[in-house]
Amino acid sequence: MSEPEEEDFEKLFEASTKAKRFDKGQTIEGTIVTIGAESALIDVGGKSEAEIDVAELKDDDGDIDVAVGDRIQAVVVSTAGGLRLSRRLARGAATSQQLLSAFQAGLPVEGKVERAVKGGYEVRMARQRAFCPFSQIDIVPTVDPTSHDGRVYQFRIIEYKDNRNIVVSRRALLEEQQRAVAAEVRKSIVEGAVLKGRVASVREFGAFVDLGGGIQGLLHISEMGWARVADTTQVVNPGDEISVKVLRVDKDKISLGLKQLMADPWSTVPDTYTAGRAYQGRVTRVADFGVFVELEPGVEGLIPLSESGIARGGDVKKAFPAGKALEVVVLDADAATRRIRLSATAIQKMQEAAEVREYTERVDATPSSDTFGSLADKLRDALNPREK
């Protein structure tokens, strides 16, 4: 092989190697090196350049609107034997022929959502109009169809019969992007990791959180807070950006927690609740073995039936309706096992003891002479009724 042939081969090999760094449809940025009669060379990094037709650099009047040294953005339309770029695809100024080529090659095309119409959206791509079904505008269902009006997105042409029958999809591109990052996202989803996510949907039993790359985890209602949560929508709503902790990863099932990132109220239980003292609480529920009372958000204690003051066979639920304010006495508290044993009958005993003390103190304060005088008067009246 002669030297010129070797040099040509090396240039082709280098250009081919360079092209492999980019993918078709990828938007890249480069600097204009030269502008020829029919094509221009763009420096996109490395030793070789990409090529673009000069027609792509002209405005509506046919004048070149860039110069050597300017940086431009363009879409990769081919990597065979070197990089070929299209600026019009990147700028949404594609011609009908270029739209057809983009459809055949599966390249993304920029378009502007004009308005919502029956069944979808009217999208303008350069001078052409296309249709995007509602289901193809986003990955997640759109609550307000008008929220996309006026937005400029990248679309993939999924049907092209002629320049009057073009159907596009934004969802197809978003799903591709998700798959591309899903592998990287999964590496970060390990037990104990704290991640940021977006609430995708909220149900009665919990919320599904999008962690990125289309990967979702379940935030169960029991993991939303230390206090009992009755309504999930009072904690999170679709679209909320939240931080969660990964509790378990089981194949495709990811369990998340929110309360684990909050202060644990049980950590202060030993200092807050002392055995033998009375506290105010609220009845949360009644079980077969006793009554649960919330002493503070996230801290519940149990009144065993034997400490409820209700006779065997009595209606405990009627005596302790949910939400009822109640004074109870702490019998014992164990933060390690998260158990606090309470008593309602002890309150009655404490009240009786207080009444006895009050009575005793009142009697002790009465002068003894008055007491004996009163007894003497009663005896005299009883023995001499006729004197009255």
Order of alpha helices (4+ residues) and beta strands (2+ residues): alpha-beta-beta-beta-beta-beta-alpha-alpha-beta-beta-beta-beta-beta-alpha-beta-beta-beta-beta-beta-alpha-beta-beta-beta-alpha-beta-beta-alpha-alpha
